[in-house]
Amino acid sequence: MKAVVQRVSSGRVEVDDRAVGSIEQGLVILLAVERDDDEADRRWMAEKLTNLRIFCDDDGKMNRCVLDIGGGVLLVPNFTVAGNCRKGRRPSFDKAMRPPDAEAEFQAVAESIRSLGAAVETGIFGAHMHVSLVNDGPVTLFVDSHVRHTSRRSPT
C-alpha cells in the first residue's frame, strides 16, 4: 500500500460537481492498494497514518497526530500513486490491485482508520474526482507499507 499524505487546513473531494467528502484541519490521503497487499499492510498503514506526529504542539514541534488535534481524514482512492515511472514515458500500473478487490481493501482501510478513532470521509472509488485542499506547511509525506521490513520487495 502506498499513500501520499498531506497535512491540511481543509480538504474536499467532489464528484459531478457535488461534494462527497470534506474535512477541516487534518489529513488528505491519496491511497493506492497494490496486488500483494494483505491484512498486515492494511493494519500497519491505518496505524501509521492515524498516528503520524505531523501536527504542531504548543512549542511548534511536530508532536501531535490527527487524533490528538481532533482532525479529520479525507481518504481518496488513487491507483496512480502505485504508478511506476522508471521506464519510458508512460507510467506502469501493473502493481495496482484490480477492482473490485481494490475497492474492498480501500474500504477496509477506511474502516480501520475509523476504528482507531479518526473521523474519516472518503472519495468514491472509480469515480472521476476533483480534490481540493489547503496544504498546511506544506507538509507532504510518502508512506509505503512495503518498506516497513526488508523481507518483502524493495520500494518502487
N, C-alpha and C positions, 0 to 999 in steps of 0.2 A: 504494500500500500504506500502511496506517495501523497503528500499533501503540501500545498503552498498555503502558509498561514500568515495572515496579516492582522496586526493589531489595529483596530479601527475605532473611530468616534461614532460611526454609524455605517450600516450596510443595508442593501436592499437588492432583491432579485425580482425581476418581472418576466412574465410570460404573456405574450399577446397583449401588451400594454396594461397588464394587471399585476399588482404586487402579490407575489405568492409567499414571500418571506421578507422580514426586515428586523433589524436589531438596532439598538443604540450602541453604547460602548461595549466592546467585546472583540470577538474574533470572526473574520471571514475566512473560511477554509475551503479551498478548491481541492477536492479529494478524488484520486484515481485508485480504482481497485484493479489489481493485477491477477493474472491467471493462477499463479501459485500462492496467492494469499489464503490464509486459513484463519481459524478462530483465534489462534495465538497472535497473529498480526492485528486482528480487529481489537482484541483486548489491549495489546500494547499501544496501538495508535490512539484509542479512546483515552487511555490513562495519560499518555504523553501530551495529547492536545489539551485535555482538561486541566492538567497540572503544570503546563509551561509557565514559568515565572517570568513573564514579559511585561507586566504592568507595574508601574512605579509605586513604591511605598512613600511614606511621608518624607523620607530623605532623598527622594528622587532616584532611588536604586530599583532596578527591576527585580523585585522580590515577591510580587503578588501574581496569582494565577486568575483566570477568568472567574473561578468560584469565589475567590477572596473579594473581588470587586463587585460581585453580583451582576456580572456582564452576561451577554448573550453570545450564542454561537450561531452563525449563519453558515450551514454546511451545504456546499454546492457540488453536485456530481460533475466531474470534469475528466473524462478519459484522456484528454490531450496532455494532462500532467504526466501520464505514463509514456509519453512520446519519446522516442529515441532519435536524436538528430546527428548521430555520429557519422553516418554515411550519406552521401548525396545531399540533395536539397529538399527532399520531401521526407518529413518525419515518418517513422515506422511506429505503428501502434500494435504490433504483434503481441506485446506483453500485456496489453489491457485485457481484463476479463470481459467476456462477451455477455450481452444481455440474454436472458433475464437474470442470470446468476449475479451479475454485477449490481443490478438494481437491488436484489435481495441483500447482498452484502453491504451496499451503501446504507440501506435502511437499518440494517443490524448495527452498523457503526453509529448512526444517529441515536438509536435506542441505547447503545452502550454509553454514549456521552450523557444522555438524559439520566440514565441510571446512576451516574456519578454525581448528579445534582445540577447540571447546567441546563439552562433554558435553550432549546435548540429549535431553530427554524431551518427549513431546507428549500433548495431549489427543486425542480421537477426533473426526474431522471429522463433523459432522452429528448427533452424539450429544447428549443432554441431559447436561450435565456439572455437577458440583459442584466448584468451585475454592476451595481454602482456602490462605491464606498468612499469613505474619507479615511485614508490611511493615517494613523496616529503615530508620528515619529519622524519618518516612517520606520516601522518595524515589520519586516517581511522575512520569513524563515521557510526552509525546505525541510520536510521531515519524511524519512524513508524507513518503513518498518523493517526492511531487509538489511539495513546496516546495524541493527541492534546487536548482532552477533556475527561472527565470521564464518560460521559453519554453512550458511546459505550461499547465495550467489553474491558477486560483487555488485556495487551500485552501478546503475546506468546513467 
